[in-house]
């Protein structure tokens, strides 16, 4: 199950579109890689990761966390476009 997060209409502080971050907790293996790479955005909740907030300003660290997830459980989107994990 993907954890619902914040309003996708929120904007980043610089006026650009904020990225929406979701974690599929059913797929998450609880490796903690995301929390280690982006501790301000992810935390382990029991044995699964969860986003600490639903949106974030565009940041390479968020994409690195999504790319590094061994279960591909993290999705980063800008509006309707998925920007992470990267191919």
PDB file with one MODEL, atoms N, CA, C and O in Angstrom:
MODEL        1
ATOM      1  N   UNK A   1       0.847  -1.167   0.000  1.00  0.00           N
ATOM      2  CA  UNK A   1       0.000   0.000   0.000  1.00  0.00           C
ATOM      3  C   UNK A   1       0.894   1.232   0.000  1.00  0.00           C
ATOM      4  O   UNK A   1       1.837   1.326   0.786  1.00  0.00           O
ATOM      5  N   UNK A   2       0.593   2.171  -0.884  1.00  0.00           N
ATOM      6  CA  UNK A   2       1.343   3.415  -0.948  1.00  0.00           C
ATOM      7  C   UNK A   2       0.771   4.378   0.067  1.00  0.00           C
ATOM      8  O   UNK A   2      -0.441   4.583   0.139  1.00  0.00           O
ATOM      9  N   UNK A   3       1.660   4.969   0.853  1.00  0.00           N
ATOM     10  CA  UNK A   3       1.225   5.898   1.892  1.00  0.00           C
ATOM     11  C   UNK A   3       0.818   7.222   1.254  1.00  0.00           C
ATOM     12  O   UNK A   3       1.629   7.829   0.555  1.00  0.00           O
ATOM     13  N   UNK A   4      -0.420   7.695   1.472  1.00  0.00           N
ATOM     14  CA  UNK A   4      -0.826   8.977   0.915  1.00  0.00           C
ATOM     15  C   UNK A   4      -0.053  10.105   1.571  1.00  0.00           C
ATOM     16  O   UNK A   4       0.316  10.035   2.743  1.00  0.00           O
ATOM     17  N   UNK A   5       0.182  11.146   0.787  1.00  0.00           N
ATOM     18  CA  UNK A   5       0.945  12.268   1.312  1.00  0.00           C
ATOM     19  C   UNK A   5       0.258  13.580   0.991  1.00  0.00           C
ATOM     20  O   UNK A   5      -0.951  13.616   0.761  1.00  0.00           O
ATOM     21  N   UNK A   6       1.017  14.640   0.977  1.00  0.00           N
ATOM     22  CA  UNK A   6       0.471  15.994   0.923  1.00  0.00           C
ATOM     23  C   UNK A   6      -0.112  16.383  -0.427  1.00  0.00           C
ATOM     24  O   UNK A   6      -0.053  15.634  -1.402  1.00  0.00           O
ATOM     25  N   UNK A   7      -0.669  17.570  -0.443  1.00  0.00           N
ATOM     26  CA  UNK A   7      -1.308  18.161  -1.606  1.00  0.00           C
ATOM     27  C   UNK A   7      -0.293  18.395  -2.717  1.00  0.00           C
ATOM     28  O   UNK A   7       0.672  19.130  -2.511  1.00  0.00           O
ATOM     29  N   UNK A   8      -0.485  17.779  -3.912  1.00  0.00           N
ATOM     30  CA  UNK A   8       0.471  17.950  -4.990  1.00  0.00           C
ATOM     31  C   UNK A   8       0.497  19.363  -5.548  1.00  0.00           C
ATOM     32  O   UNK A   8       1.397  19.695  -6.320  1.00  0.00           O
ATOM     33  N   UNK A   9      -0.453  20.198  -5.186  1.00  0.00           N
ATOM     34  CA  UNK A   9      -0.479  21.575  -5.674  1.00  0.00           C
ATOM     35  C   UNK A   9       0.476  22.479  -4.904  1.00  0.00           C
ATOM     36  O   UNK A   9       0.688  23.627  -5.296  1.00  0.00           O
ATOM     37  N   UNK A  10       1.057  21.979  -3.814  1.00  0.00           N
ATOM     38  CA  UNK A  10       2.000  22.791  -3.043  1.00  0.00           C
ATOM     39  C   UNK A  10       3.187  23.164  -3.912  1.00  0.00           C
ATOM     40  O   UNK A  10       3.591  22.398  -4.787  1.00  0.00           O
ATOM     41  N   UNK A  11       3.743  24.336  -3.670  1.00  0.00           N
ATOM     42  CA  UNK A  11       4.918  24.779  -4.417  1.00  0.00           C
ATOM     43  C   UNK A  11       6.123  24.824  -3.502  1.00  0.00           C
ATOM     44  O   UNK A  11       5.999  25.021  -2.293  1.00  0.00           O
ATOM     45  N   UNK A  12       7.281  24.641  -4.091  1.00  0.00           N
ATOM     46  CA  UNK A  12       8.527  24.760  -3.345  1.00  0.00           C
ATOM     47  C   UNK A  12       8.753  26.223  -2.993  1.00  0.00           C
ATOM     48  O   UNK A  12       8.109  27.113  -3.549  1.00  0.00           O
ATOM     49  N   UNK A  13       9.661  26.461  -2.077  1.00  0.00           N
ATOM     50  CA  UNK A  13       9.918  27.822  -1.595  1.00  0.00           C
ATOM     51  C   UNK A  13      10.335  28.770  -2.711  1.00  0.00           C
ATOM     52  O   UNK A  13      10.028  29.961  -2.649  1.00  0.00           O
ATOM     53  N   UNK A  14      11.032  28.264  -3.737  1.00  0.00           N
ATOM     54  CA  UNK A  14      11.475  29.143  -4.817  1.00  0.00           C
ATOM     55  C   UNK A  14      10.427  29.308  -5.915  1.00  0.00           C
ATOM     56  O   UNK A  14      10.709  29.917  -6.947  1.00  0.00           O
ATOM     57  N   UNK A  15       9.222  28.773  -5.707  1.00  0.00           N
ATOM     58  CA  UNK A  15       8.140  28.930  -6.666  1.00  0.00           C
ATOM     59  C   UNK A  15       8.045  27.812  -7.689  1.00  0.00           C
ATOM     60  O   UNK A  15       7.071  27.761  -8.440  1.00  0.00           O
ATOM     61  N   UNK A  16       9.020  26.916  -7.746  1.00  0.00           N
ATOM     62  CA  UNK A  16       8.941  25.790  -8.660  1.00  0.00           C
ATOM     63  C   UNK A  16       7.978  24.759  -8.081  1.00  0.00           C
ATOM     64  O   UNK A  16       7.630  24.811  -6.902  1.00  0.00           O
ATOM     65  N   UNK A  17       7.562  23.838  -8.910  1.00  0.00           N
ATOM     66  CA  UNK A  17       6.660  22.794  -8.439  1.00  0.00           C
ATOM     67  C   UNK A  17       7.386  21.908  -7.435  1.00  0.00           C
ATOM     68  O   UNK A  17       8.523  21.499  -7.668  1.00  0.00           O
ATOM     69  N   UNK A  18       6.737  21.620  -6.336  1.00  0.00           N
ATOM     70  CA  UNK A  18       7.318  20.733  -5.332  1.00  0.00           C
ATOM     71  C   UNK A  18       7.246  19.299  -5.830  1.00  0.00           C
ATOM     72  O   UNK A  18       6.371  18.950  -6.622  1.00  0.00           O
ATOM     73  N   UNK A  19       8.158  18.482  -5.368  1.00  0.00           N
ATOM     74  CA  UNK A  19       8.115  17.064  -5.676  1.00  0.00           C
ATOM     75  C   UNK A  19       7.288  16.362  -4.620  1.00  0.00           C
ATOM     76  O   UNK A  19       7.420  16.638  -3.427  1.00  0.00           O
ATOM     77  N   UNK A  20       6.431  15.451  -5.063  1.00  0.00           N
ATOM     78  CA  UNK A  20       5.603  14.634  -4.178  1.00  0.00           C
ATOM     79  C   UNK A  20       6.345  13.307  -3.963  1.00  0.00           C
ATOM     80  O   UNK A  20       6.770  12.670  -4.927  1.00  0.00           O
ATOM     81  N   UNK A  21       6.495  12.905  -2.733  1.00  0.00           N
ATOM     82  CA  UNK A  21       7.253  11.697  -2.395  1.00  0.00           C
ATOM     83  C   UNK A  21       6.315  10.690  -1.743  1.00  0.00           C
ATOM     84  O   UNK A  21       5.610  11.015  -0.787  1.00  0.00           O
ATOM     85  N   UNK A  22       6.312   9.464  -2.266  1.00  0.00           N
ATOM     86  CA  UNK A  22       5.503   8.396  -1.672  1.00  0.00           C
ATOM     87  C   UNK A  22       6.371   7.159  -1.463  1.00  0.00           C
ATOM     88  O   UNK A  22       7.349   6.937  -2.177  1.00  0.00           O
ATOM     89  N   UNK A  23       5.996   6.373  -0.482  1.00  0.00           N
ATOM     90  CA  UNK A  23       6.656   5.099  -0.211  1.00  0.00           C
ATOM     91  C   UNK A  23       5.588   4.014  -0.238  1.00  0.00           C
ATOM     92  O   UNK A  23       4.590   4.097   0.477  1.00  0.00           O
ATOM     93  N   UNK A  24       5.804   2.999  -1.064  1.00  0.00           N
ATOM     94  CA  UNK A  24       4.921   1.838  -1.088  1.00  0.00           C
ATOM     95  C   UNK A  24       5.347   0.948   0.078  1.00  0.00           C
ATOM     96  O   UNK A  24       6.293   0.169  -0.034  1.00  0.00           O
ATOM     97  N   UNK A  25       4.636   1.077   1.195  1.00  0.00           N
ATOM     98  CA  UNK A  25       5.029   0.360   2.416  1.00  0.00           C
ATOM     99  C   UNK A  25       4.860  -1.148   2.281  1.00  0.00           C
ATOM    100  O   UNK A  25       5.478  -1.908   3.025  1.00  0.00           O
ATOM    101  N   UNK A  26       4.039  -1.582   1.351  1.00  0.00           N
ATOM    102  CA  UNK A  26       3.905  -3.016   1.107  1.00  0.00           C
ATOM    103  C   UNK A  26       5.122  -3.598   0.406  1.00  0.00           C
ATOM    104  O   UNK A  26       5.445  -4.773   0.579  1.00  0.00           O
ATOM    105  N   UNK A  27       5.795  -2.770  -0.386  1.00  0.00           N
ATOM    106  CA  UNK A  27       6.991  -3.211  -1.108  1.00  0.00           C
ATOM    107  C   UNK A  27       8.272  -2.945  -0.328  1.00  0.00           C
ATOM    108  O   UNK A  27       9.284  -3.607  -0.555  1.00  0.00           O
ATOM    109  N   UNK A  28       8.236  -1.985   0.583  1.00  0.00           N
ATOM    110  CA  UNK A  28       9.431  -1.567   1.328  1.00  0.00           C
ATOM    111  C   UNK A  28      10.029  -2.743   2.104  1.00  0.00           C
ATOM    112  O   UNK A  28       9.318  -3.497   2.767  1.00  0.00           O
ATOM    113  N   UNK A  29      11.359  -2.879   2.004  1.00  0.00           N
ATOM    114  CA  UNK A  29      12.073  -3.935   2.720  1.00  0.00           C
ATOM    115  C   UNK A  29      12.619  -3.468   4.063  1.00  0.00           C
ATOM    116  O   UNK A  29      13.100  -4.277   4.857  1.00  0.00           O
ATOM    117  N   UNK A  30      12.544  -2.156   4.319  1.00  0.00           N
ATOM    118  CA  UNK A  30      13.047  -1.616   5.577  1.00  0.00           C
ATOM    119  C   UNK A  30      14.561  -1.565   5.660  1.00  0.00           C
ATOM    120  O   UNK A  30      15.125  -1.654   6.750  1.00  0.00           O
ATOM    121  N   UNK A  31      15.229  -1.422   4.516  1.00  0.00           N
ATOM    122  CA  UNK A  31      16.699  -1.396   4.515  1.00  0.00           C
ATOM    123  C   UNK A  31      17.255  -0.152   5.196  1.00  0.00           C
ATOM    124  O   UNK A  31      18.363  -0.187   5.732  1.00  0.00           O
ATOM    125  N   UNK A  32      16.504   0.945   5.183  1.00  0.00           N
ATOM    126  CA  UNK A  32      16.950   2.182   5.810  1.00  0.00           C
ATOM    127  C   UNK A  32      17.881   3.020   4.957  1.00  0.00           C
ATOM    128  O   UNK A  32      18.368   4.054   5.415  1.00  0.00           O
ATOM    129  N   UNK A  33      18.138   2.601   3.728  1.00  0.00           N
ATOM    130  CA  UNK A  33      19.029   3.361   2.848  1.00  0.00           C
ATOM    131  C   UNK A  33      18.477   4.759   2.617  1.00  0.00           C
ATOM    132  O   UNK A  33      19.228   5.734   2.639  1.00  0.00           O
ATOM    133  N   UNK A  34      17.178   4.866   2.396  1.00  0.00           N
ATOM    134  CA  UNK A  34      16.569   6.178   2.144  1.00  0.00           C
ATOM    135  C   UNK A  34      16.741   7.103   3.348  1.00  0.00           C
ATOM    136  O   UNK A  34      17.056   8.282   3.186  1.00  0.00           O
ATOM    137  N   UNK A  35      16.537   6.572   4.549  1.00  0.00           N
ATOM    138  CA  UNK A  35      16.671   7.383   5.764  1.00  0.00           C
ATOM    139  C   UNK A  35      18.120   7.799   5.991  1.00  0.00           C
ATOM    140  O   UNK A  35      18.379   8.869   6.542  1.00  0.00           O
ATOM    141  N   UNK A  36      19.062   6.964   5.570  1.00  0.00           N
ATOM    142  CA  UNK A  36      20.476   7.319   5.707  1.00  0.00           C
ATOM    143  C   UNK A  36      20.870   8.399   4.704  1.00  0.00           C
ATOM    144  O   UNK A  36      21.644   9.299   5.031  1.00  0.00           O
ATOM    145  N   UNK A  37      20.340   8.312   3.482  1.00  0.00           N
ATOM    146  CA  UNK A  37      20.680   9.283   2.445  1.00  0.00           C
ATOM    147  C   UNK A  37      19.940  10.605   2.611  1.00  0.00           C
ATOM    148  O   UNK A  37      20.495  11.668   2.334  1.00  0.00           O
ATOM    149  N   UNK A  38      18.699  10.541   3.059  1.00  0.00           N
ATOM    150  CA  UNK A  38      17.869  11.750   3.191  1.00  0.00           C
ATOM    151  C   UNK A  38      17.137  11.722   4.530  1.00  0.00           C
ATOM    152  O   UNK A  38      15.918  11.557   4.564  1.00  0.00           O
ATOM    153  N   UNK A  39      17.872  11.882   5.638  1.00  0.00           N
ATOM    154  CA  UNK A  39      17.258  11.758   6.965  1.00  0.00           C
ATOM    155  C   UNK A  39      16.194  12.809   7.260  1.00  0.00           C
ATOM    156  O   UNK A  39      15.360  12.600   8.141  1.00  0.00           O
ATOM    157  N   UNK A  40      16.202  13.906   6.563  1.00  0.00           N
ATOM    158  CA  UNK A  40      15.174  14.919   6.764  1.00  0.00           C
ATOM    159  C   UNK A  40      13.885  14.616   6.040  1.00  0.00           C
ATOM    160  O   UNK A  40      12.888  15.313   6.224  1.00  0.00           O
ATOM    161  N   UNK A  41      13.894  13.574   5.214  1.00  0.00           N
ATOM    162  CA  UNK A  41      12.711  13.251   4.427  1.00  0.00           C
ATOM    163  C   UNK A  41      12.142  11.863   4.704  1.00  0.00           C
ATOM    164  O   UNK A  41      10.942  11.643   4.536  1.00  0.00           O
ATOM    165  N   UNK A  42      12.993  10.922   5.127  1.00  0.00           N
ATOM    166  CA  UNK A  42      12.536   9.551   5.371  1.00  0.00           C
ATOM    167  C   UNK A  42      12.905   9.111   6.781  1.00  0.00           C
ATOM    168  O   UNK A  42      13.912   9.546   7.341  1.00  0.00           O
ATOM    169  N   UNK A  43      12.071   8.240   7.343  1.00  0.00           N
ATOM    170  CA  UNK A  43      12.363   7.628   8.640  1.00  0.00           C
ATOM    171  C   UNK A  43      11.803   6.219   8.632  1.00  0.00           C
ATOM    172  O   UNK A  43      10.820   5.930   7.949  1.00  0.00           O
ATOM    173  N   UNK A  44      12.438   5.349   9.399  1.00  0.00           N
ATOM    174  CA  UNK A  44      11.893   4.010   9.557  1.00  0.00           C
ATOM    175  C   UNK A  44      10.813   4.053  10.622  1.00  0.00           C
ATOM    176  O   UNK A  44      11.002   4.616  11.700  1.00  0.00           O
ATOM    177  N   UNK A  45       9.686   3.451  10.305  1.00  0.00           N
ATOM    178  CA  UNK A  45       8.541   3.371  11.204  1.00  0.00           C
ATOM    179  C   UNK A  45       8.289   1.885  11.405  1.00  0.00           C
ATOM    180  O   UNK A  45       7.642   1.242  10.578  1.00  0.00           O
ATOM    181  N   UNK A  46       8.793   1.350  12.485  1.00  0.00           N
ATOM    182  CA  UNK A  46       8.774  -0.100  12.639  1.00  0.00           C
ATOM    183  C   UNK A  46       9.813  -0.674  11.692  1.00  0.00           C
ATOM    184  O   UNK A  46      10.992  -0.333  11.779  1.00  0.00           O
ATOM    185  N   UNK A  47       9.391  -1.525  10.810  1.00  0.00           N
ATOM    186  CA  UNK A  47      10.312  -2.135   9.855  1.00  0.00           C
ATOM    187  C   UNK A  47      10.137  -1.585   8.447  1.00  0.00           C
ATOM    188  O   UNK A  47      10.643  -2.176   7.493  1.00  0.00           O
ATOM    189  N   UNK A  48       9.440  -0.478   8.296  1.00  0.00           N
ATOM    190  CA  UNK A  48       9.183   0.098   6.978  1.00  0.00           C
ATOM    191  C   UNK A  48       9.511   1.582   6.984  1.00  0.00           C
ATOM    192  O   UNK A  48       9.446   2.245   8.020  1.00  0.00           O
ATOM    193  N   UNK A  49       9.865   2.089   5.812  1.00  0.00           N
ATOM    194  CA  UNK A  49      10.145   3.515   5.668  1.00  0.00           C
ATOM    195  C   UNK A  49       8.845   4.281   5.473  1.00  0.00           C
ATOM    196  O   UNK A  49       7.833   3.741   5.028  1.00  0.00           O
ATOM    197  N   UNK A  50       8.915   5.558   5.823  1.00  0.00           N
ATOM    198  CA  UNK A  50       7.801   6.456   5.541  1.00  0.00           C
ATOM    199  C   UNK A  50       8.376   7.838   5.268  1.00  0.00           C
ATOM    200  O   UNK A  50       9.414   8.202   5.821  1.00  0.00           O
ATOM    201  N   UNK A  51       7.704   8.611   4.414  1.00  0.00           N
ATOM    202  CA  UNK A  51       8.157   9.986   4.203  1.00  0.00           C
ATOM    203  C   UNK A  51       7.779  10.834   5.412  1.00  0.00           C
ATOM    204  O   UNK A  51       6.699  10.665   5.977  1.00  0.00           O
ATOM    205  N   UNK A  52       8.659  11.738   5.808  1.00  0.00           N
ATOM    206  CA  UNK A  52       8.371  12.626   6.935  1.00  0.00           C
ATOM    207  C   UNK A  52       7.463  13.766   6.517  1.00  0.00           C
ATOM    208  O   UNK A  52       6.767  14.350   7.348  1.00  0.00           O
ATOM    209  N   UNK A  53       7.468  14.080   5.240  1.00  0.00           N
ATOM    210  CA  UNK A  53       6.530  15.063   4.691  1.00  0.00           C
ATOM    211  C   UNK A  53       6.207  14.618   3.275  1.00  0.00           C
ATOM    212  O   UNK A  53       6.967  13.866   2.665  1.00  0.00           O
ATOM    213  N   UNK A  54       5.100  15.075   2.764  1.00  0.00           N
ATOM    214  CA  UNK A  54       4.631  14.608   1.461  1.00  0.00           C
ATOM    215  C   UNK A  54       5.261  15.284   0.273  1.00  0.00           C
ATOM    216  O   UNK A  54       5.316  14.713  -0.816  1.00  0.00           O
ATOM    217  N   UNK A  55       5.741  16.503   0.472  1.00  0.00           N
ATOM    218  CA  UNK A  55       6.370  17.205  -0.638  1.00  0.00           C
ATOM    219  C   UNK A  55       7.718  17.749  -0.201  1.00  0.00           C
ATOM    220  O   UNK A  55       7.979  17.947   0.985  1.00  0.00           O
ATOM    221  N   UNK A  56       8.557  17.982  -1.183  1.00  0.00           N
ATOM    222  CA  UNK A  56       9.880  18.532  -0.923  1.00  0.00           C
ATOM    223  C   UNK A  56      10.307  19.372  -2.112  1.00  0.00           C
ATOM    224  O   UNK A  56       9.810  19.196  -3.224  1.00  0.00           O
ATOM    225  N   UNK A  57      11.219  20.273  -1.869  1.00  0.00           N
ATOM    226  CA  UNK A  57      11.790  21.028  -2.970  1.00  0.00           C
ATOM    227  C   UNK A  57      12.626  20.069  -3.812  1.00  0.00           C
ATOM    228  O   UNK A  57      13.203  19.123  -3.276  1.00  0.00           O
ATOM    229  N   UNK A  58      12.699  20.300  -5.121  1.00  0.00           N
ATOM    230  CA  UNK A  58      13.545  19.449  -5.962  1.00  0.00           C
ATOM    231  C   UNK A  58      14.970  19.387  -5.402  1.00  0.00           C
ATOM    232  O   UNK A  58      15.589  20.411  -5.112  1.00  0.00           O
ATOM    233  N   UNK A  59      15.469  18.161  -5.260  1.00  0.00           N
ATOM    234  CA  UNK A  59      16.775  17.953  -4.634  1.00  0.00           C
ATOM    235  C   UNK A  59      17.336  16.615  -5.102  1.00  0.00           C
ATOM    236  O   UNK A  59      16.646  15.596  -5.063  1.00  0.00           O
ATOM    237  N   UNK A  60      18.565  16.624  -5.535  1.00  0.00           N
ATOM    238  CA  UNK A  60      19.233  15.415  -6.017  1.00  0.00           C
ATOM    239  C   UNK A  60      19.254  14.312  -4.955  1.00  0.00           C
ATOM    240  O   UNK A  60      19.210  13.131  -5.298  1.00  0.00           O
ATOM    241  N   UNK A  61      19.318  14.675  -3.686  1.00  0.00           N
ATOM    242  CA  UNK A  61      19.359  13.693  -2.602  1.00  0.00           C
ATOM    243  C   UNK A  61      18.095  12.840  -2.571  1.00  0.00           C
ATOM    244  O   UNK A  61      18.154  11.645  -2.282  1.00  0.00           O
ATOM    245  N   UNK A  62      16.957  13.453  -2.868  1.00  0.00           N
ATOM    246  CA  UNK A  62      15.692  12.711  -2.892  1.00  0.00           C
ATOM    247  C   UNK A  62      15.727  11.670  -4.007  1.00  0.00           C
ATOM    248  O   UNK A  62      15.303  10.530  -3.818  1.00  0.00           O
ATOM    249  N   UNK A  63      16.237  12.072  -5.170  1.00  0.00           N
ATOM    250  CA  UNK A  63      16.350  11.130  -6.284  1.00  0.00           C
ATOM    251  C   UNK A  63      17.346  10.022  -5.963  1.00  0.00           C
ATOM    252  O   UNK A  63      17.121   8.865  -6.318  1.00  0.00           O
ATOM    253  N   UNK A  64      18.445  10.365  -5.294  1.00  0.00           N
ATOM    254  CA  UNK A  64      19.419   9.345  -4.894  1.00  0.00           C
ATOM    255  C   UNK A  64      18.770   8.312  -3.975  1.00  0.00           C
ATOM    256  O   UNK A  64      19.028   7.116  -4.106  1.00  0.00           O
ATOM    257  N   UNK A  65      17.932   8.769  -3.051  1.00  0.00           N
ATOM    258  CA  UNK A  65      17.241   7.847  -2.144  1.00  0.00           C
ATOM    259  C   UNK A  65      16.303   6.930  -2.922  1.00  0.00           C
ATOM    260  O   UNK A  65      16.263   5.726  -2.671  1.00  0.00           O
ATOM    261  N   UNK A  66      15.549   7.493  -3.864  1.00  0.00           N
ATOM    262  CA  UNK A  66      14.639   6.678  -4.678  1.00  0.00           C
ATOM    263  C   UNK A  66      15.425   5.686  -5.530  1.00  0.00           C
ATOM    264  O   UNK A  66      15.045   4.521  -5.645  1.00  0.00           O
ATOM    265  N   UNK A  67      16.524   6.152  -6.128  1.00  0.00           N
ATOM    266  CA  UNK A  67      17.357   5.282  -6.963  1.00  0.00           C
ATOM    267  C   UNK A  67      17.982   4.150  -6.157  1.00  0.00           C
ATOM    268  O   UNK A  67      18.181   3.055  -6.684  1.00  0.00           O
ATOM    269  N   UNK A  68      18.289   4.396  -4.902  1.00  0.00           N
ATOM    270  CA  UNK A  68      19.003   3.430  -4.061  1.00  0.00           C
ATOM    271  C   UNK A  68      18.096   2.421  -3.379  1.00  0.00           C
ATOM    272  O   UNK A  68      18.581   1.446  -2.806  1.00  0.00           O
ATOM    273  N   UNK A  69      16.801   2.634  -3.430  1.00  0.00           N
ATOM    274  CA  UNK A  69      15.869   1.728  -2.754  1.00  0.00           C
ATOM    275  C   UNK A  69      15.921   0.347  -3.408  1.00  0.00           C
ATOM    276  O   UNK A  69      15.613   0.223  -4.594  1.00  0.00           O
ATOM    277  N   UNK A  70      16.305  -0.696  -2.661  1.00  0.00           N
ATOM    278  CA  UNK A  70      16.418  -2.028  -3.254  1.00  0.00           C
ATOM    279  C   UNK A  70      15.078  -2.622  -3.688  1.00  0.00           C
ATOM    280  O   UNK A  70      15.051  -3.560  -4.484  1.00  0.00           O
ATOM    281  N   UNK A  71      13.977  -2.094  -3.181  1.00  0.00           N
ATOM    282  CA  UNK A  71      12.652  -2.603  -3.541  1.00  0.00           C
ATOM    283  C   UNK A  71      11.926  -1.692  -4.520  1.00  0.00           C
ATOM    284  O   UNK A  71      10.794  -1.979  -4.909  1.00  0.00           O
ATOM    285  N   UNK A  72      12.568  -0.587  -4.927  1.00  0.00           N
ATOM    286  CA  UNK A  72      11.935   0.409  -5.800  1.00  0.00           C
ATOM    287  C   UNK A  72      10.592   0.852  -5.210  1.00  0.00           C
ATOM    288  O   UNK A  72       9.609   1.014  -5.932  1.00  0.00           O
ATOM    289  N   UNK A  73      10.566   1.043  -3.891  1.00  0.00           N
ATOM    290  CA  UNK A  73       9.332   1.387  -3.187  1.00  0.00           C
ATOM    291  C   UNK A  73       9.081   2.887  -3.106  1.00  0.00           C
ATOM    292  O   UNK A  73       8.004   3.307  -2.683  1.00  0.00           O
ATOM    293  N   UNK A  74      10.059   3.703  -3.505  1.00  0.00           N
ATOM    294  CA  UNK A  74       9.932   5.158  -3.412  1.00  0.00           C
ATOM    295  C   UNK A  74       9.625   5.729  -4.784  1.00  0.00           C
ATOM    296  O   UNK A  74      10.290   5.408  -5.769  1.00  0.00           O
ATOM    297  N   UNK A  75       8.602   6.585  -4.839  1.00  0.00           N
ATOM    298  CA  UNK A  75       8.274   7.294  -6.074  1.00  0.00           C
ATOM    299  C   UNK A  75       8.350   8.783  -5.807  1.00  0.00           C
ATOM    300  O   UNK A  75       7.839   9.276  -4.801  1.00  0.00           O
ATOM    301  N   UNK A  76       8.995   9.495  -6.722  1.00  0.00           N
ATOM    302  CA  UNK A  76       9.098  10.950  -6.657  1.00  0.00           C
ATOM    303  C   UNK A  76       8.419  11.486  -7.908  1.00  0.00           C
ATOM    304  O   UNK A  76       8.755  11.081  -9.020  1.00  0.00           O
ATOM    305  N   UNK A  77       7.463  12.398  -7.732  1.00  0.00           N
ATOM    306  CA  UNK A  77       6.721  12.930  -8.870  1.00  0.00           C
ATOM    307  C   UNK A  77       6.673  14.445  -8.819  1.00  0.00           C
ATOM    308  O   UNK A  77       6.626  15.051  -7.748  1.00  0.00           O
ATOM    309  N   UNK A  78       6.684  15.037  -9.996  1.00  0.00           N
ATOM    310  CA  UNK A  78       6.467  16.476 -10.145  1.00  0.00           C
ATOM    311  C   UNK A  78       5.193  16.609 -10.961  1.00  0.00           C
ATOM    312  O   UNK A  78       5.191  16.374 -12.169  1.00  0.00           O
ATOM    313  N   UNK A  79       4.110  16.989 -10.294  1.00  0.00           N
ATOM    314  CA  UNK A  79       2.807  16.979 -10.958  1.00  0.00           C
ATOM    315  C   UNK A  79       2.450  15.543 -11.294  1.00  0.00           C
ATOM    316  O   UNK A  79       2.416  14.685 -10.413  1.00  0.00           O
ATOM    317  N   UNK A  80       2.182  15.278 -12.570  1.00  0.00           N
ATOM    318  CA  UNK A  80       1.844  13.919 -12.996  1.00  0.00           C
ATOM    319  C   UNK A  80       3.047  13.165 -13.545  1.00  0.00           C
ATOM    320  O   UNK A  80       2.929  11.993 -13.903  1.00  0.00           O
ATOM    321  N   UNK A  81       4.203  13.821 -13.616  1.00  0.00           N
ATOM    322  CA  UNK A  81       5.406  13.194 -14.170  1.00  0.00           C
ATOM    323  C   UNK A  81       6.246  12.554 -13.066  1.00  0.00           C
ATOM    324  O   UNK A  81       6.614  13.210 -12.092  1.00  0.00           O
ATOM    325  N   UNK A  82       6.541  11.272 -13.231  1.00  0.00           N
ATOM    326  CA  UNK A  82       7.418  10.577 -12.291  1.00  0.00           C
ATOM    327  C   UNK A  82       8.858  10.942 -12.636  1.00  0.00           C
ATOM    328  O   UNK A  82       9.305  10.738 -13.765  1.00  0.00           O
ATOM    329  N   UNK A  83       9.586  11.488 -11.648  1.00  0.00           N
ATOM    330  CA  UNK A  83      10.978  11.885 -11.861  1.00  0.00           C
ATOM    331  C   UNK A  83      11.956  10.966 -11.129  1.00  0.00           C
ATOM    332  O   UNK A  83      13.163  11.048 -11.356  1.00  0.00           O
ATOM    333  N   UNK A  84      11.463  10.111 -10.276  1.00  0.00           N
ATOM    334  CA  UNK A  84      12.324   9.166  -9.580  1.00  0.00           C
ATOM    335  C   UNK A  84      11.527   7.951  -9.136  1.00  0.00           C
ATOM    336  O   UNK A  84      10.349   8.075  -8.798  1.00  0.00           O
ATOM    337  N   UNK A  85      12.138   6.805  -9.131  1.00  0.00           N
ATOM    338  CA  UNK A  85      13.544   6.587  -9.417  1.00  0.00           C
ATOM    339  C   UNK A  85      13.853   6.793 -10.901  1.00  0.00           C
ATOM    340  O   UNK A  85      12.995   6.634 -11.769  1.00  0.00           O
ATOM    341  N   UNK A  86      15.104   7.150 -11.153  1.00  0.00           N
ATOM    342  CA  UNK A  86      15.535   7.381 -12.534  1.00  0.00           C
ATOM    343  C   UNK A  86      15.804   6.045 -13.209  1.00  0.00           C
ATOM    344  O   UNK A  86      16.201   5.078 -12.559  1.00  0.00           O
ATOM    345  N   UNK A  87      15.584   6.000 -14.527  1.00  0.00           N
ATOM    346  CA  UNK A  87      15.849   4.744 -15.266  1.00  0.00           C
ATOM    347  C   UNK A  87      17.315   4.358 -15.260  1.00  0.00           C
ATOM    348  O   UNK A  87      17.685   3.335 -15.836  1.00  0.00           O
TER     349      UNK A  87
ENDMDL
END
